[in-house]
Amino acid sequence: LIAMIGITLNTSTKWKDITSGWSIQSWLRLALLPATIYLIQNLCSLLAYQNLDAITYNVLNQTKTLSAALCCFLLLGKRQSKLQIVALVILLVAALVMEGILPLNLEYYMNYLSNATTAADSNETTKFSLSSRHVSHGVLPIMLASFLSGLAGAITQKSLQSGGGRNALMFTMELCVASILILLVSFATSDDGKKIQERGFFDQWTFLTLVPILTNSAGGILVGLVIKYAGTIRKGFALIFGILISGIVQSLIDENKTLSEEDIAGGVLAALSLWMHASFPYVAAPAKMKAKAE
């Protein structure tokens, strides 16, 4: 609905031009696949969230930017320079710092190294084991979700950019319709679907229920525009800066919360990462000059 309003209000675009060449076949080819991938990604994320602690979940979930770079290379042939790869790793570190997974306290690491050395000197071995459920229902699903996030982003970028590209708002509508159809099928066979049939779709809805729906809808449209004009890798940078902006806004609104050292350090690292990624793009090696005829 928001996408339709956006297209209607945009005087530079016309429905006739946007829908020119559109067909059911093109919709199935371009929208149904990424919509299905996003659905599987969400299911994997939910399964992993139920079986992993918050730290492990967040660490593994942040690998989506690296998977996006890999999938863009495999599907679009977009290579990354060595410094760009370093920048992506720095971006991963920035996210982990802002989420408090990597402490800034040097004493923490000194104590960790000291304890490790003491254990080695006393010939103590730390025994730990991962249950099969921890791996099969936690680690593997979140790693698959991170990879699928990059894959869906690369497919979406290809659809929006190649051959003149799909209109971003139109493509958002296509994704929504495909997702609705997939969810309708799942509702027919799931317990949640049975509850909706019994209680009604709008059971326990309030006015506040519309807030996350509208914000997520607007966010989905913005993500489509970012992928079309900047690419799925740059979307990863935007998400990290979004965490920083959220911290800044929260500190301004709530007097009891201030911008932490982790937020500041993570923001600096993210800015450094963005500068490196934009300033040192991949440059193809020049073709070898043909030997001159004698």
C-alpha positions as CSV (number, residue, x, y, z in Angstrom):
1,L,0.0,0.0,0.0
2,I,2.8,2.4,0.9
3,A,4.7,1.5,-2.3
4,M,1.5,2.1,-4.4
5,I,1.1,5.5,-2.8
6,G,4.7,6.3,-3.4
7,I,4.5,5.5,-7.1
8,T,1.2,7.4,-7.5
9,L,2.6,10.6,-5.8
10,N,5.9,10.4,-7.7
11,T,5.3,12.7,-10.7
12,S,8.4,11.5,-12.5
13,T,7.1,8.0,-12.9
14,K,3.9,6.6,-14.5
15,W,2.2,3.4,-13.9
16,K,2.1,2.7,-17.6
17,D,5.9,3.0,-17.8
18,I,6.5,0.9,-14.7
19,T,4.2,-1.9,-15.7
20,S,5.5,-2.0,-19.3
21,G,6.8,-5.4,-20.1
22,W,5.5,-6.8,-16.8
23,S,4.2,-10.4,-16.8
24,I,3.3,-13.2,-14.4
25,Q,6.4,-15.1,-15.7
26,S,8.7,-12.1,-14.9
27,W,7.1,-11.8,-11.5
28,L,7.7,-15.4,-10.7
29,R,11.2,-15.3,-12.0
30,L,12.3,-12.1,-10.2
31,A,10.2,-11.9,-7.0
32,L,9.1,-15.3,-6.0
33,L,12.6,-16.7,-5.5
34,P,14.0,-13.9,-3.2
35,A,10.6,-13.9,-1.3
36,T,11.0,-17.6,-0.6
37,I,14.6,-17.2,0.4
38,Y,13.7,-14.4,2.9
39,L,11.0,-16.6,4.3
40,I,13.4,-19.5,4.9
41,Q,15.9,-17.0,6.3
42,N,13.4,-15.8,8.9
43,L,12.5,-19.4,9.9
44,C,16.2,-20.3,10.3
45,S,16.8,-17.1,12.4
46,L,13.8,-17.9,14.6
47,L,15.0,-21.5,15.1
48,A,18.5,-20.4,15.9
49,Y,17.3,-17.7,18.3
50,Q,15.5,-20.3,20.3
51,N,18.6,-22.5,20.7
52,L,21.5,-20.1,21.0
53,D,22.6,-17.5,23.6
54,A,22.4,-13.9,22.6
55,I,26.1,-13.4,22.1
56,T,26.6,-16.4,19.8
57,Y,23.5,-15.5,17.8
58,N,24.6,-11.9,17.3
59,V,28.2,-12.9,16.4
60,L,27.2,-15.4,13.7
61,N,24.4,-13.2,12.5
62,Q,26.8,-10.4,11.7
63,T,28.5,-12.5,9.0
64,K,25.7,-11.6,6.6
65,T,27.8,-8.7,5.2
66,L,30.6,-11.1,4.3
67,S,28.1,-13.5,2.7
68,A,26.6,-10.6,0.8
69,A,30.1,-9.8,-0.7
70,L,30.5,-13.5,-1.6
71,C,27.1,-13.8,-3.2
72,C,27.6,-10.5,-5.2
73,F,30.9,-12.0,-6.5
74,L,29.2,-15.3,-7.5
75,L,26.1,-13.8,-9.0
76,L,27.1,-10.4,-10.2
77,G,30.9,-10.8,-10.7
78,K,31.6,-7.9,-8.3
79,R,35.0,-8.4,-6.9
80,Q,36.4,-6.9,-3.7
81,S,39.9,-5.5,-3.4
82,K,42.1,-6.6,-0.6
83,L,41.5,-3.4,1.3
84,Q,37.8,-3.7,0.8
85,I,37.9,-7.2,2.3
86,V,39.7,-5.7,5.3
87,A,37.1,-3.0,5.5
88,L,34.3,-5.6,5.7
89,V,36.2,-7.4,8.5
90,I,36.5,-4.0,10.3
91,L,32.7,-3.5,9.8
92,L,32.1,-6.9,11.5
93,V,34.3,-5.8,14.4
94,A,32.5,-2.5,14.6
95,A,29.1,-4.3,14.9
96,L,30.5,-6.7,17.6
97,V,31.9,-3.7,19.6
98,M,28.6,-1.8,19.5
99,E,26.7,-4.9,20.6
100,G,29.1,-5.3,23.6
101,I,30.4,-8.6,22.4
102,L,34.0,-7.4,22.1
103,P,34.7,-5.4,25.2
104,L,36.9,-2.3,25.0
105,N,38.4,-3.0,28.5
106,L,42.0,-4.1,28.0
107,E,42.0,-5.7,31.4
108,Y,39.4,-8.1,30.2
109,Y,41.8,-9.5,27.6
110,M,44.8,-9.4,30.0
111,N,42.8,-11.5,32.5
112,Y,41.8,-13.9,29.7
113,L,45.4,-14.4,28.5
114,S,46.5,-14.8,32.2
115,N,44.0,-17.4,32.9
116,A,44.8,-19.3,29.7
117,T,48.5,-19.2,30.6
118,T,47.9,-20.5,34.1
119,A,45.8,-23.3,32.8
120,A,48.5,-24.3,30.4
121,D,51.2,-24.2,33.0
122,S,49.2,-26.5,35.3
123,N,48.6,-28.9,32.5
124,E,44.8,-28.4,32.9
125,T,42.7,-29.0,29.9
126,T,39.3,-27.4,29.5
127,K,36.8,-29.9,28.4
128,F,33.8,-28.6,26.6
129,S,31.3,-30.2,24.2
130,L,28.6,-28.9,21.9
131,S,25.4,-30.9,21.9
132,S,24.2,-32.0,18.5
133,R,21.0,-29.9,19.0
134,H,23.1,-26.8,19.7
135,V,24.8,-27.3,16.3
136,S,21.9,-28.6,14.3
137,H,19.2,-26.2,15.7
138,G,21.4,-23.2,16.5
139,V,24.7,-22.8,14.7
140,L,23.8,-24.2,11.4
141,P,20.5,-22.4,11.1
142,I,22.0,-19.0,11.8
143,M,24.9,-19.6,9.5
144,L,22.4,-20.6,6.8
145,A,20.2,-17.5,7.6
146,S,23.3,-15.2,7.2
147,F,24.2,-16.8,3.9
148,L,20.6,-16.6,2.6
149,S,20.5,-12.9,3.6
150,G,23.5,-12.3,1.3
151,L,22.1,-14.5,-1.4
152,A,18.6,-12.8,-1.4
153,G,20.3,-9.4,-1.3
154,A,22.5,-10.3,-4.4
155,I,19.5,-11.6,-6.3
156,T,17.5,-8.5,-5.4
157,Q,20.4,-6.3,-6.5
158,K,20.6,-8.1,-9.8
159,S,16.9,-7.7,-10.4
160,L,16.9,-4.0,-9.6
161,Q,20.1,-3.1,-11.5
162,S,20.5,-5.4,-14.5
163,G,18.9,-4.6,-17.8
164,G,17.7,-1.1,-16.8
165,G,16.4,-2.6,-13.6
166,R,13.0,-3.0,-12.0
167,N,11.4,0.0,-10.3
168,A,12.3,-0.4,-6.6
169,L,8.8,0.4,-5.4
170,M,7.2,-2.0,-7.9
171,F,9.7,-4.7,-6.9
172,T,8.8,-4.2,-3.3
173,M,5.1,-4.7,-4.1
174,E,6.0,-7.9,-6.0
175,L,7.9,-9.2,-3.1
176,C,5.0,-8.5,-0.7
177,V,2.5,-10.3,-2.9
178,A,4.8,-13.3,-3.2
179,S,5.4,-13.3,0.5
180,I,1.6,-13.1,1.2
181,L,1.0,-16.1,-1.1
182,I,3.7,-18.2,0.6
183,L,2.4,-17.3,4.1
184,L,-1.2,-18.2,3.1
185,V,0.1,-21.7,2.1
186,S,1.9,-22.0,5.5
187,F,-1.2,-20.8,7.4
188,A,-3.2,-23.6,5.9
189,T,-0.9,-26.2,7.4
190,S,0.5,-24.5,10.6
191,D,-0.8,-24.2,14.1
192,D,-0.7,-20.4,13.8
193,G,-2.9,-20.6,10.8
194,K,-5.5,-22.6,12.7
195,K,-5.5,-20.1,15.6
196,I,-6.1,-17.3,13.1
197,Q,-9.0,-19.2,11.6
198,E,-10.5,-19.7,15.0
199,R,-9.9,-16.2,16.5
200,G,-9.8,-14.0,13.3
201,F,-6.9,-12.2,11.7
202,F,-7.3,-9.0,13.8
203,D,-7.6,-10.7,17.2
204,Q,-5.9,-8.7,19.9
205,W,-4.9,-5.9,17.5
206,T,-4.6,-2.4,18.8
207,F,-3.6,1.0,17.3
208,L,0.0,0.4,18.4
209,T,0.1,-2.8,16.3
210,L,0.2,-0.6,13.2
211,V,3.4,1.1,14.3
212,P,5.8,-1.8,13.7
213,I,3.9,-2.8,10.6
214,L,4.2,0.7,9.0
215,T,7.8,1.2,10.1
216,N,8.8,-2.2,8.7
217,S,7.0,-1.5,5.5
218,A,8.7,1.8,5.1
219,G,12.0,0.2,6.0
220,G,11.5,-2.5,3.4
221,I,11.0,0.2,0.7
222,L,14.1,2.1,1.8
223,V,16.1,-1.2,1.7
224,G,15.0,-1.7,-1.8
225,L,16.1,1.8,-2.8
226,V,19.5,1.3,-1.1
227,I,20.1,-2.0,-2.8
228,K,19.1,-0.6,-6.2
229,Y,21.3,2.5,-6.1
230,A,24.1,1.5,-3.7
231,G,24.2,-2.3,-3.6
232,T,23.6,-5.0,-0.9
233,I,27.1,-4.6,0.6
234,R,26.5,-0.9,1.3
235,K,23.2,-1.9,2.9
236,G,25.3,-3.7,5.5
237,F,27.2,-0.4,6.2
238,A,23.8,1.4,6.5
239,L,22.6,-1.2,9.1
240,I,25.6,-0.7,11.3
241,F,25.3,3.1,11.2
242,G,21.6,2.6,12.0
243,I,22.7,0.9,15.3
244,L,24.8,4.0,16.0
245,I,22.1,6.4,15.2
246,S,19.6,4.5,17.3
247,G,22.1,4.8,20.3
248,I,22.4,8.6,19.7
249,V,18.7,9.1,19.5
250,Q,18.1,7.0,22.5
251,S,20.6,9.0,24.5
252,L,18.9,12.2,23.5
253,I,15.4,11.0,24.4
254,D,16.2,9.1,27.5
255,E,18.1,11.0,30.2
256,N,19.1,7.8,31.9
257,K,20.9,6.5,28.9
258,T,24.0,8.0,27.5
259,L,26.1,7.1,24.4
260,S,28.5,4.4,25.5
261,E,32.2,4.1,24.7
262,E,31.3,1.0,22.7
263,D,28.9,3.0,20.5
264,I,31.5,5.7,19.9
265,A,34.3,3.2,19.1
266,G,32.0,1.2,16.9
267,G,30.9,4.3,15.0
268,V,34.5,5.3,14.4
269,L,35.4,1.8,13.1
270,A,32.3,1.8,10.9
271,A,33.2,5.2,9.5
272,L,36.8,3.9,8.8
273,S,35.4,0.8,7.2
274,L,33.1,2.8,4.9
275,W,35.9,5.1,3.9
276,M,38.2,2.2,3.1
277,H,35.5,0.4,1.1
278,A,34.6,3.5,-0.9
279,S,38.2,4.7,-1.5
280,F,39.9,1.5,-2.5
281,P,37.6,-0.3,-5.0
282,Y,38.7,-3.3,-7.0
283,V,40.6,-2.4,-10.1
284,A,40.9,-5.1,-12.8
285,A,44.4,-5.9,-13.9
286,P,45.2,-4.5,-17.3
287,A,45.1,-7.0,-20.1
288,K,48.5,-8.0,-21.3
289,M,49.5,-6.2,-24.4
290,K,49.9,-8.2,-27.4
291,A,53.5,-8.7,-28.5
292,K,54.4,-6.5,-31.4
293,A,55.0,-8.2,-34.6
294,E,58.6,-8.3,-35.5
